[in-house]
Amino acid sequence: MTYSENLFYGASPEIHRRARELRKQMTPAEKKLWDILKGKSLSGFKFRRQHPIKKFIVDFYCHELKLVIEVDGSIHNQKDQAEYDLGRTFELEELGLKVIRFRNEEVFDLTEEVLDRISGFLAPPRPSPRGEGA
């Protein structure tokens, strides 16, 4: 499997085209989170926005961590959409990816908590050097 195939999990050219369009139409919450994630500014990890994976376009993706971040508006509270989201999360997790979701309001009103939660996925806790804290 090539790097590109591994990066996109076989996403079709149409999914890639749609992802390019969505990058131009990000929601205000997505734009706010992107301003924080872009340019490897969060612990040096590269995040991609509106990234094609298989038949989906995820809001943010870090390939190194296999981490998907979704930012959900109020439509995601509707029963049909919530059920779709569960299925989508299941399919992404079947690919070995971790999926975390935030509501728009969390991105705006609880930004530090959102970043803390994301940071929990960035690196495993490092053991303290011998002798420290003893």
TORKOL-4160 file (C-alpha; in steps of 0.2 Angstrom, whole numbers, padded with zeros to 4 digits, m for minus):
134
<pt num="1" X="0000" Y="0000" Z="0000"/>
<pt num="2" X="0007" Y="0017" Z="m0005"/>
<pt num="3" X="0008" Y="0032" Z="0007"/>
<pt num="4" X="m0006" Y="0040" Z="m0002"/>
<pt num="5" X="m0017" Y="0025" Z="m0001"/>
<pt num="6" X="m0013" Y="0023" Z="0017"/>
<pt num="7" X="m0016" Y="0042" Z="0020"/>
<pt num="8" X="m0033" Y="0042" Z="0012"/>
<pt num="9" X="m0039" Y="0024" Z="0014"/>
<pt num="10" X="m0044" Y="0022" Z="m0004"/>
<pt num="11" X="m0055" Y="0038" Z="m0005"/>
<pt num="12" X="m0061" Y="0041" Z="m0023"/>
<pt num="13" X="m0057" Y="0056" Z="m0034"/>
<pt num="14" X="m0075" Y="0063" Z="m0031"/>
<pt num="15" X="m0072" Y="0062" Z="m0012"/>
<pt num="16" X="m0056" Y="0072" Z="m0014"/>
<pt num="17" X="m0065" Y="0085" Z="m0025"/>
<pt num="18" X="m0078" Y="0087" Z="m0012"/>
<pt num="19" X="m0065" Y="0089" Z="0002"/>
<pt num="20" X="m0057" Y="0103" Z="m0008"/>
<pt num="21" X="m0074" Y="0112" Z="m0009"/>
<pt num="22" X="m0077" Y="0109" Z="0009"/>
<pt num="23" X="m0060" Y="0117" Z="0014"/>
<pt num="24" X="m0067" Y="0133" Z="0006"/>
<pt num="25" X="m0083" Y="0132" Z="0016"/>
<pt num="26" X="m0078" Y="0129" Z="0034"/>
<pt num="27" X="m0089" Y="0133" Z="0048"/>
<pt num="28" X="m0084" Y="0146" Z="0060"/>
<pt num="29" X="m0081" Y="0133" Z="0074"/>
<pt num="30" X="m0070" Y="0123" Z="0061"/>
<pt num="31" X="m0060" Y="0139" Z="0057"/>
<pt num="32" X="m0057" Y="0143" Z="0075"/>
<pt num="33" X="m0050" Y="0125" Z="0078"/>
<pt num="34" X="m0040" Y="0125" Z="0062"/>
<pt num="35" X="m0032" Y="0141" Z="0067"/>
<pt num="36" X="m0025" Y="0131" Z="0082"/>
<pt num="37" X="m0021" Y="0115" Z="0074"/>
<pt num="38" X="m0013" Y="0121" Z="0058"/>
<pt num="39" X="0006" Y="0122" Z="0055"/>
<pt num="40" X="0010" Y="0109" Z="0067"/>
<pt num="41" X="0007" Y="0121" Z="0081"/>
<pt num="42" X="0000" Y="0108" Z="0093"/>
<pt num="43" X="0015" Y="0098" Z="0100"/>
<pt num="44" X="0022" Y="0097" Z="0082"/>
<pt num="45" X="0009" Y="0086" Z="0075"/>
<pt num="46" X="0002" Y="0089" Z="0057"/>
<pt num="47" X="m0016" Y="0090" Z="0056"/>
<pt num="48" X="m0026" Y="0090" Z="0039"/>
<pt num="49" X="m0043" Y="0099" Z="0037"/>
<pt num="50" X="m0057" Y="0092" Z="0028"/>
<pt num="51" X="m0048" Y="0076" Z="0024"/>
<pt num="52" X="m0054" Y="0062" Z="0013"/>
<pt num="53" X="m0054" Y="0045" Z="0022"/>
<pt num="54" X="m0062" Y="0030" Z="0012"/>
<pt num="55" X="m0080" Y="0037" Z="0008"/>
<pt num="56" X="m0080" Y="0050" Z="0021"/>
<pt num="57" X="m0073" Y="0068" Z="0023"/>
<pt num="58" X="m0067" Y="0071" Z="0041"/>
<pt num="59" X="m0065" Y="0088" Z="0049"/>
<pt num="60" X="m0048" Y="0086" Z="0055"/>
<pt num="61" X="m0035" Y="0071" Z="0054"/>
<pt num="62" X="m0018" Y="0068" Z="0061"/>
<pt num="63" X="m0011" Y="0053" Z="0051"/>
<pt num="64" X="0004" Y="0051" Z="0063"/>
<pt num="65" X="m0009" Y="0048" Z="0078"/>
<pt num="66" X="m0023" Y="0040" Z="0067"/>
<pt num="67" X="m0034" Y="0053" Z="0076"/>
<pt num="68" X="m0050" Y="0060" Z="0068"/>
<pt num="69" X="m0057" Y="0076" Z="0076"/>
<pt num="70" X="m0075" Y="0081" Z="0071"/>
<pt num="71" X="m0084" Y="0097" Z="0075"/>
<pt num="72" X="m0103" Y="0095" Z="0076"/>
<pt num="73" X="m0116" Y="0108" Z="0074"/>
<pt num="74" X="m0134" Y="0107" Z="0080"/>
<pt num="75" X="m0139" Y="0096" Z="0066"/>
<pt num="76" X="m0129" Y="0082" Z="0074"/>
<pt num="77" X="m0142" Y="0082" Z="0088"/>
<pt num="78" X="m0156" Y="0076" Z="0076"/>
<pt num="79" X="m0159" Y="0057" Z="0078"/>
<pt num="80" X="m0156" Y="0052" Z="0060"/>
<pt num="81" X="m0139" Y="0062" Z="0060"/>
<pt num="82" X="m0134" Y="0055" Z="0077"/>
<pt num="83" X="m0137" Y="0037" Z="0071"/>
<pt num="84" X="m0127" Y="0041" Z="0055"/>
<pt num="85" X="m0113" Y="0048" Z="0065"/>
<pt num="86" X="m0112" Y="0032" Z="0076"/>
<pt num="87" X="m0111" Y="0022" Z="0060"/>
<pt num="88" X="m0098" Y="0033" Z="0053"/>
<pt num="89" X="m0088" Y="0033" Z="0069"/>
<pt num="90" X="m0089" Y="0014" Z="0069"/>
<pt num="91" X="m0082" Y="0013" Z="0051"/>
<pt num="92" X="m0068" Y="0024" Z="0055"/>
<pt num="93" X="m0063" Y="0015" Z="0071"/>
<pt num="94" X="m0063" Y="m0001" Z="0060"/>
<pt num="95" X="m0049" Y="0007" Z="0050"/>
<pt num="96" X="m0039" Y="0008" Z="0067"/>
<pt num="97" X="m0043" Y="0027" Z="0069"/>
<pt num="98" X="m0048" Y="0036" Z="0085"/>
<pt num="99" X="m0062" Y="0048" Z="0083"/>
<pt num="100" X="m0066" Y="0062" Z="0095"/>
<pt num="101" X="m0081" Y="0074" Z="0093"/>
<pt num="102" X="m0084" Y="0092" Z="0099"/>
<pt num="103" X="m0099" Y="0103" Z="0098"/>
<pt num="104" X="m0097" Y="0120" Z="0090"/>
<pt num="105" X="m0101" Y="0128" Z="0107"/>
<pt num="106" X="m0087" Y="0118" Z="0115"/>
<pt num="107" X="m0075" Y="0125" Z="0102"/>
<pt num="108" X="m0080" Y="0143" Z="0106"/>
<pt num="109" X="m0084" Y="0142" Z="0124"/>
<pt num="110" X="m0073" Y="0129" Z="0131"/>
<pt num="111" X="m0057" Y="0130" Z="0120"/>
<pt num="112" X="m0045" Y="0126" Z="0133"/>
<pt num="113" X="m0054" Y="0110" Z="0138"/>
<pt num="114" X="m0056" Y="0105" Z="0120"/>
<pt num="115" X="m0037" Y="0107" Z="0118"/>
<pt num="116" X="m0034" Y="0097" Z="0134"/>
<pt num="117" X="m0044" Y="0083" Z="0127"/>
<pt num="118" X="m0035" Y="0083" Z="0110"/>
<pt num="119" X="m0019" Y="0084" Z="0119"/>
<pt num="120" X="m0023" Y="0068" Z="0129"/>
<pt num="121" X="m0021" Y="0059" Z="0112"/>
<pt num="122" X="m0005" Y="0067" Z="0107"/>
<pt num="123" X="0008" Y="0057" Z="0116"/>
<pt num="124" X="0008" Y="0044" Z="0130"/>
<pt num="125" X="0013" Y="0051" Z="0147"/>
<pt num="126" X="0032" Y="0050" Z="0148"/>
<pt num="127" X="0039" Y="0041" Z="0163"/>
<pt num="128" X="0048" Y="0053" Z="0175"/>
<pt num="129" X="0067" Y="0052" Z="0175"/>
<pt num="130" X="0074" Y="0041" Z="0189"/>
<pt num="131" X="0076" Y="0051" Z="0205"/>
<pt num="132" X="0063" Y="0064" Z="0201"/>
<pt num="133" X="0049" Y="0066" Z="0213"/>
<pt num="134" X="0057" Y="0053" Z="0225"/>
